[in-house]
Amino acid sequence: MKQLLLLCFILTSIYSNSQASLVDDFFPGSVGTFPQKFHVHNGTLYFTTTVTGLTGEELSYSNGAFVNGVADYNPGAADSSPTGLISYNGNLYFTAENNTDGKEIWKGNGLSFSVLKDINPGSSNSTPLYYTEYNGNLIFSAFDGIAGRELWISDGTNAGTTRLKDINTSTSTTDSNPDGFTEYNGLLYFAARTSIATEGIELYFTDGTTSGTQLLIDINPNDDSRPQNLIVFNNKLYFTADNGTTGRELWETDGTVSGTQLVLDLNPGSVDSNPQNLTIYNNRLYFTATSAVVGNELFYVGTNGNITQAANINPGAADSFPNNLTVFNGKLYFSTNDGVNGIELWETSGTSFTTVMTKDIDPIGESTPMGFTEYNGKLYFNADDGTNGRELWVTDGTTNGTIMVANINAGSDSDPIGLTVYNNELFFSADDGVSGRELWKYKDPTLSISNTELNEFNLYPNPSQKGFTIQTKAIVKGVDILNLEGKKMISFKNDLNYYDIESLDAGIYFVSIKTINGKSVKKLVKI
């Protein structure tokens, strides 16, 4: 097993690093431009970059070969800070700030963007948030300086961008702060603060009209229930809320007052179980929550509506804190702490027996994997193996197939974040220790390391004292002998009947075999 793991490590070092590359040192030097907020729109990758002291945080774009700034919308070193990027009706919308209109809603395409509407006139901010497409319109919250932060709607035109409803009318500038927009059964549900102080933040819905925007139910009669984590499952809308008696627990609704109810007081009494990470997998709604009996663990709601504990990963009442729940290749992957190995990569197929650690990436400490993103049939993420720092990793769902694919900042952290698939490549922000944090990309090699490929070649004899032959039907174009550090010790340019290794010291080596279809690597023991 150790030899196989070592083989995977060597293969990663030799072949995978060449697949990760810096797209563009957008601001030359070691400072970095901190690309973030990635969004693919009309075949272009948009994101923000920050050139400290020059243009601030502004909108940039890439076609995969270079990085260009769109424009300095807030002139000089000030930030326009574009955020909330969303594609709607062929255009790109976002919130940004300039020194004339303040922070407002912008619209455009390609390299031409402008303020759609100055909702809070002059240089004051409306700061639109939570853009959500619903029923052919954009729904969001904004502050117009008159009614407070309320529910807004836009059809993409200046005239068609209007306040949908002043939900909290208690004073002229009191906010309802609508958020959590989730469509269910043709309506858009969200949380908002009502005008009545005892109602507080409760569950609302809208059909896109003023009269059709209403409170569904006052779950906490004396305070805020604060509905959060809205998600549709099994023909119902699930969310978390606090009714003032049971603490924050899992709730469900069918869209009626009578059909809105607590699923289960998982942590009995007024203490929260605080369900988080709600994720649908295999006809179940998985989530993490805390119980006084088992700690913070993984649970699920089945199609029968009942809550079941998936597994007690950290036995007893200790917490495992599962996080980053991600469905991939027929399994549910997540990070968690079993109390022995620290925070590592785990998986489940839905039973306690199949809830297992995929790999102990950092055998001494914890790798804390995060940022799970599926690309080309594999799951990529950011992890720290305790030796190479936070780098780009991948798993195919097997222990041997969970490997570091790029050591971008050797000996330190490159900390790849914002993993985004674009043009059949994986883009992200990383710091190589030379150019600062910039835009990088990774191309999954067409030659994958698989058991089939490894078994296409046999070395004989192996172990060997003087030399070996290669048993294969493929046409060999060249052979390299590498030591454990990946250093080339011997190179053979042609297909030979016999490969002489008598000059090598005893030890473990790797034989890289080149064919017309690519490369394969086999382990060789020299005695």
C-alpha positions in Angstrom: 0.0 0.0 0.0 2.8 2.5 0.9 4.5 1.7 -2.4 1.3 2.4 -4.3 0.7 5.6 -2.5 4.3 6.6 -3.2 3.8 5.8 -6.9 0.7 8.1 -7.0 2.8 10.9 -5.3 5.6 10.5 -7.8 3.2 10.5 -10.7 1.6 13.6 -9.4 4.9 15.4 -9.1 6.1 14.4 -12.5 3.1 14.7 -14.7 0.4 16.7 -13.0 2.2 19.9 -12.1 2.6 20.8 -15.8 -1.2 20.9 -16.2 -1.6 23.9 -13.8 -0.5 27.3 -15.2 -0.7 31.0 -14.5 -3.2 32.6 -16.9 -1.8 36.1 -16.6 0.3 38.1 -14.1 -2.3 40.9 -14.5 -0.3 43.3 -12.3 3.3 42.3 -12.6 5.2 41.7 -9.4 4.5 40.0 -6.2 1.5 42.0 -5.0 -1.3 40.1 -6.8 -4.7 41.2 -8.0 -6.8 38.8 -5.9 -9.3 37.5 -8.6 -12.6 36.5 -7.1 -16.4 36.4 -7.7 -16.1 34.2 -10.8 -19.1 34.1 -13.2 -19.3 32.6 -16.7 -21.4 34.7 -19.0 -21.9 34.4 -22.8 -18.7 32.4 -23.2 -16.5 34.8 -21.1 -15.2 34.4 -17.6 -15.9 37.5 -15.5 -14.5 38.2 -12.1 -13.1 41.1 -10.1 -9.5 42.1 -9.6 -7.9 44.6 -7.3 -4.9 46.7 -8.3 -4.1 48.3 -4.9 -3.4 52.1 -5.2 -4.3 52.3 -8.9 -7.8 51.0 -9.9 -9.1 49.3 -6.8 -11.5 46.4 -7.1 -13.0 46.4 -10.6 -14.6 44.1 -13.1 -12.2 42.0 -15.3 -12.6 39.2 -17.7 -10.6 36.3 -19.4 -11.0 34.1 -22.4 -8.6 31.6 -20.8 -5.5 33.0 -22.4 -5.1 36.4 -20.7 -6.8 38.8 -18.2 -8.1 42.2 -19.1 -9.9 44.9 -17.1 -13.3 45.9 -18.3 -13.2 49.5 -17.0 -12.3 51.6 -14.0 -15.9 52.3 -13.0 -15.0 54.1 -9.8 -12.1 56.2 -11.1 -8.7 56.1 -9.4 -7.8 53.9 -6.5 -11.4 53.6 -5.2 -13.2 50.3 -5.5 -16.4 49.8 -7.6 -16.5 46.3 -5.9 -18.8 44.5 -8.3 -20.8 41.8 -6.5 -23.8 39.5 -7.1 -22.9 38.8 -10.7 -25.9 37.1 -12.4 -26.9 36.4 -16.1 -30.4 37.4 -17.0 -32.0 37.8 -20.4 -28.7 37.8 -22.2 -27.1 40.5 -20.1 -24.9 40.5 -17.0 -26.2 42.2 -13.9 -24.3 43.1 -10.7 -24.0 45.7 -8.0 -21.2 48.2 -8.2 -20.3 51.7 -7.0 -19.1 54.8 -8.7 -18.6 58.3 -7.4 -21.7 59.7 -9.0 -24.5 57.2 -8.4 -23.2 55.3 -5.3 -23.7 51.6 -5.1 -26.4 50.6 -7.6 -27.6 47.9 -10.0 -25.5 47.7 -13.2 -26.3 46.0 -16.6 -24.4 45.2 -19.7 -22.6 42.8 -22.0 -19.2 42.3 -23.4 -17.2 45.3 -22.3 -20.1 47.8 -22.1 -21.8 48.2 -18.7 -23.7 51.0 -17.0 -26.0 51.8 -14.1 -29.5 50.4 -14.9 -31.2 52.6 -12.3 -30.1 55.0 -9.6 -32.5 53.5 -7.0 -31.2 55.8 -4.2 -30.7 59.0 -6.2 -27.4 60.8 -6.2 -24.3 59.4 -4.6 -26.2 57.5 -1.9 -26.2 53.7 -2.0 -29.1 51.4 -2.6 -26.8 48.4 -2.4 -28.9 45.8 -4.2 -28.6 42.3 -2.8 -29.7 38.7 -3.5 -30.5 38.9 -7.2 -32.8 36.0 -8.1 -34.5 35.3 -11.4 -38.2 34.6 -10.9 -41.1 34.4 -13.4 -39.2 36.3 -16.1 -38.0 39.1 -13.8 -35.1 39.8 -11.4 -36.1 40.0 -7.7 -33.8 41.6 -5.2 -33.6 43.8 -2.1 -32.6 47.4 -2.2 -32.6 50.6 -0.1 -34.1 53.6 -1.9 -33.8 56.1 1.0 -37.6 56.4 1.2 -39.0 53.0 2.3 -35.9 51.4 3.7 -34.4 48.1 2.4 -37.4 46.4 0.7 -38.4 44.0 -2.1 -37.6 45.2 -5.7 -38.3 43.8 -9.1 -36.8 44.5 -12.5 -37.6 43.5 -16.1 -34.1 44.7 -17.2 -35.2 48.3 -18.1 -34.9 51.5 -16.1 -38.7 52.0 -16.1 -39.4 48.4 -15.2 -37.1 48.5 -12.1 -39.5 49.3 -9.2 -40.1 48.6 -5.6 -42.4 45.6 -5.5 -43.7 46.2 -2.0 -42.9 48.2 1.2 -43.3 45.2 3.5 -42.2 47.0 6.7 -44.2 50.3 6.8 -43.7 51.1 10.5 -41.5 54.1 9.6 -40.5 55.6 6.3 -37.0 54.1 6.4 -37.4 50.9 8.4 -36.1 47.8 6.5 -37.9 44.5 5.9 -34.5 43.1 4.7 -35.9 40.4 2.4 -33.5 37.5 1.7 -33.3 33.8 1.1 -35.3 33.9 -2.1 -36.4 30.3 -3.1 -39.1 29.3 -5.6 -41.6 26.7 -4.6 -44.9 25.7 -6.3 -44.8 28.8 -8.5 -44.3 31.3 -5.7 -41.1 32.9 -4.4 -40.6 32.4 -0.7 -38.3 34.5 1.5 -37.7 35.9 5.0 -38.6 39.5 5.8 -39.3 41.7 8.8 -42.9 42.7 9.2 -44.4 46.0 10.3 -45.7 44.5 13.6 -42.9 44.4 16.2 -44.1 41.2 17.7 -44.1 39.4 14.3 -40.4 40.2 13.5 -38.6 38.3 10.7 -41.0 35.7 9.3 -41.8 33.6 6.2 -43.2 35.5 3.2 -44.1 34.7 -0.4 -44.7 36.7 -3.6 -46.2 36.0 -7.0 -44.4 39.0 -8.4 -47.2 41.5 -7.7 -47.7 43.9 -4.8 -51.0 42.3 -3.7 -49.5 38.8 -4.1 -46.7 39.6 -1.6 -47.8 38.3 1.8 -46.9 36.9 5.1 -47.4 33.1 5.2 -47.3 32.5 8.9 -46.0 34.1 12.1 -43.9 31.2 13.4 -42.6 33.0 16.5 -45.5 35.1 17.9 -43.3 37.2 20.2 -40.0 37.6 18.3 -38.2 36.7 15.0 -38.3 33.1 13.7 -35.7 34.2 11.1 -36.4 31.5 8.4 -33.1 30.4 6.8 -31.6 27.7 4.5 -34.8 27.4 2.3 -34.7 24.4 0.0 -37.4 22.4 -1.9 -37.5 18.7 -1.2 -40.2 16.0 -1.6 -42.8 18.5 -2.8 -42.3 20.6 0.3 -40.3 23.7 1.3 -37.9 23.0 4.1 -36.1 25.7 6.2 -34.8 26.4 9.6 -36.6 28.6 12.1 -36.9 29.4 15.8 -40.5 29.4 17.2 -39.3 30.8 20.5 -39.9 27.4 22.3 -37.8 24.7 20.6 -34.9 26.8 19.5 -33.7 26.8 15.8 -34.9 23.6 14.3 -35.9 22.1 10.9 -39.3 23.2 9.6 -41.4 22.3 6.5 -44.3 23.9 4.7 -46.6 22.9 1.8 -47.5 26.6 1.3 -50.4 26.7 3.7 -50.6 27.9 7.3 -51.8 24.5 8.5 -49.1 22.7 6.5 -46.3 24.7 8.1 -44.9 22.8 11.0 -41.8 21.8 13.0 -40.3 18.6 11.6 -38.7 17.5 14.9 -37.2 19.2 18.0 -33.9 17.4 17.4 -32.2 19.1 20.3 -35.1 19.0 22.8 -36.1 22.1 24.7 -35.2 25.7 23.8 -31.6 24.9 22.8 -30.9 25.0 19.0 -30.0 22.0 16.9 -29.2 24.7 14.2 -29.5 22.6 11.0 -27.0 23.7 8.3 -25.7 22.5 5.0 -29.0 21.3 3.7 -28.3 19.1 0.6 -30.4 16.7 -1.4 -28.9 13.4 -2.1 -30.4 10.0 -3.1 -34.0 11.1 -2.4 -33.0 12.4 1.1 -32.5 15.8 2.5 -29.1 15.7 4.4 -28.1 18.3 6.9 -25.8 18.8 9.8 -27.2 19.5 13.3 -26.4 19.4 17.0 -28.0 17.0 19.5 -27.0 16.9 23.2 -26.8 13.1 22.8 -24.6 12.7 19.7 -23.1 16.2 19.2 -22.9 17.9 15.8 -23.4 15.1 13.2 -24.9 14.2 9.9 -28.7 13.7 9.6 -31.3 13.3 6.9 -35.0 13.6 6.1 -36.3 10.6 4.1 -39.3 10.6 1.8 -41.4 9.6 4.8 -40.6 13.0 6.4 -38.8 11.5 9.4 -35.4 12.6 10.6 -32.7 9.9 10.9 -29.1 10.2 12.0 -26.9 9.2 9.1 -23.9 8.2 11.2 -22.2 9.1 14.5 -18.8 9.9 13.0 -17.3 11.2 16.2 -18.7 8.6 18.7 -20.6 9.7 21.8 -21.6 13.3 22.3 -18.5 14.7 20.7 -18.9 16.8 17.5 -17.7 15.8 14.1 -18.9 19.1 12.4 -19.6 17.7 8.9 -19.3 20.5 6.3 -19.0 21.2 2.6 -21.6 18.6 1.6 -21.2 17.8 -2.1 -22.9 15.2 -4.3 -20.4 13.5 -6.7 -20.4 10.3 -8.6 -23.3 8.7 -6.7 -22.0 9.5 -3.3 -22.2 12.4 -0.8 -18.8 13.9 0.0 -18.0 16.2 2.9 -15.3 17.3 5.4 -15.6 16.1 8.9 -13.6 15.2 12.1 -13.9 11.7 13.6 -12.0 12.7 16.7 -8.9 10.7 15.6 -7.7 12.0 12.2 -8.8 15.6 12.3 -10.8 17.3 9.5 -10.5 15.0 6.5 -12.3 14.0 3.3 -15.3 11.6 3.9 -18.0 10.1 1.9 -21.3 8.2 2.3 -23.6 6.2 0.2 -26.4 6.7 2.7 -25.8 4.1 5.4 -23.7 4.2 8.5 -21.6 1.3 7.2 -20.7 3.3 4.0 -20.0 6.5 5.8 -16.2 6.3 5.7 -13.1 8.5 5.4 -12.0 8.6 1.7 -8.4 9.4 2.6 -6.4 10.7 5.5 -4.7 13.4 3.5 -2.7 14.7 6.4 -1.7 11.7 8.6 -0.2 13.9 11.3 -2.6 16.8 11.5 -5.7 17.6 9.4 -6.1 18.6 5.8 -9.4 20.5 6.1 -10.5 20.0 2.5 -12.8 22.7 1.1 -14.1 24.2 -2.1 -15.3 21.0 -3.7 -15.9 21.4 -7.4 -16.7 18.7 -10.0 -14.7 18.9 -13.2 -14.3 16.3 -15.9 -15.7 13.5 -13.9 -13.5 14.1 -10.8 -13.9 16.2 -7.6 -11.3 18.9 -7.1 -10.7 20.8 -3.9 -8.3 22.7 -1.7 -6.4 20.8 1.0 -3.3 20.7 3.1 -1.3 17.5 3.4 0.9 18.8 6.2 3.9 18.9 3.9 3.1 21.0 0.8 0.7 23.5 2.3 -2.8 24.3 0.9 -2.8 23.1 -2.8 -5.1 21.8 -5.5 -6.3 18.2 -4.9 -8.5 15.8 -6.7 -10.4 12.6 -6.0 -12.0 10.0 -8.2 -13.7 8.5 -5.2 -10.9 6.1 -4.3 -8.1 6.4 -1.8 -5.4 5.9 -4.4 -7.2 8.3 -6.7 -7.1 11.1 -4.1 -3.9 13.0 -4.9 -2.4 16.5 -5.1 -2.5 17.5 -8.7 -0.5 20.8 -8.5 2.0 22.1 -6.0 1.8 25.7 -7.2 3.6 27.3 -4.3 6.3 24.8 -3.3 6.9 24.6 0.4 4.0 27.0 1.2 0.3 27.6 0.5 -1.0 28.6 -3.0 -4.5 28.3 -1.4 -6.5 27.8 -4.6 -10.0 29.3 -4.2 -13.0 30.1 -6.3 -12.7 26.9 -8.4 -14.8 27.5 -11.6 -15.2 25.3 -14.7 -14.8 27.3 -17.9 -14.0 26.2 -21.5 -13.2 22.6 -20.3 -10.6 23.9 -17.8 -10.7 24.6 -14.1 -10.0 28.2 -13.2 -9.2 29.5 -9.8 -7.3 32.1 -7.8 -3.9 31.1 -6.3 -0.6 32.5 -5.0 2.6 30.9 -6.4 4.8 33.0 -4.0 6.2 34.9 -7.0 3.4 36.7 -8.8 1.1 37.1 -5.8 -2.6 35.9 -6.0 -3.6 35.8 -9.6 -5.7 33.8 -12.1 -4.7 30.2 -12.6 -6.1 27.3 -14.6 -5.8 23.5 -14.6 -6.3 21.2 -17.5 -7.1 17.6 -16.7 -4.6 15.5 -18.6 -6.0 13.4 -21.4 -3.8 10.5 -20.1 -5.3 9.5 -16.8 -3.5 7.3 -14.3 -5.7 4.2 -14.1 -5.2 0.5 -13.3 -5.9 -0.4 -16.9 -3.1 1.8 -18.2 -0.7 0.6 -15.5 -1.4 -3.0 -16.4 -0.8 -2.6 -20.1 3.0 -2.9 -19.4 5.0 -5.5 -17.4 8.6 -5.3 -16.4 10.5 -8.6 -16.3 12.3 -9.5 -14.1 11.1 -7.2 -11.3 12.9 -7.0 -8.9 16.0 -6.9 -11.1 19.8 -6.8 -10.6 21.1 -6.0 -14.1 18.3 -5.1 -16.4 14.7 -5.8 -17.6 12.5 -6.2 -20.6 9.2 -4.6 -21.3 6.3 -6.9 -22.1 3.7 -5.0 -24.1 1.8 -4.9 -27.4 2.3 -1.1 -27.6 5.0 0.6 -29.7 7.5 2.0 -27.2 9.1 5.3 -28.2 11.3 5.9 -25.2 12.0 4.9 -21.6 13.1 7.0 -18.7 14.3 5.7 -15.3 13.4 8.0 -12.4 14.5 8.0 -8.8 12.1 8.7 -5.8 12.6 12.4 -6.2 11.6 12.3 -9.8 15.1 12.8 -11.1 15.9 11.2 -14.4 18.7 8.6 -13.9 18.8 6.9 -17.3 17.1 7.6 -20.6 16.6 5.2 -23.5 15.6 6.8 -26.7 14.4 3.7 -28.6 12.5 0.5 -28.1 15.1 -2.1 -26.9 14.9 -5.7 -26.3 16.8 -5.2 -23.0 17.2 -2.2 -20.7 20.4 -2.2 -18.7 20.2 -0.8 -15.2 23.4 -2.3 -13.7 24.8 1.2 -13.1 22.0 2.1 -10.7 22.2 1.7 -6.9 19.9 -0.7 -5.2 16.5 0.8 -4.4 13.1 1.7 -5.8 12.8 3.5 -9.2 10.0 4.4 -11.6 10.0 3.5 -15.3 8.3 6.0 -17.5 7.3 4.4 -20.8 6.5 6.6 -23.7 4.2 5.3 -26.5 2.3 6.9 -29.4 -0.7 7.1 -27.0 1.1 8.9 -24.1 2.9 7.7 -21.0 2.6 5.0 -18.3 4.7 4.5 -15.3 5.7 1.2 -13.5 7.6 0.7 -10.3 10.9 -1.1 -10.5 13.0 -2.6 -7.7 16.7 -2.7 -8.3 18.5 -5.3 -6.1 
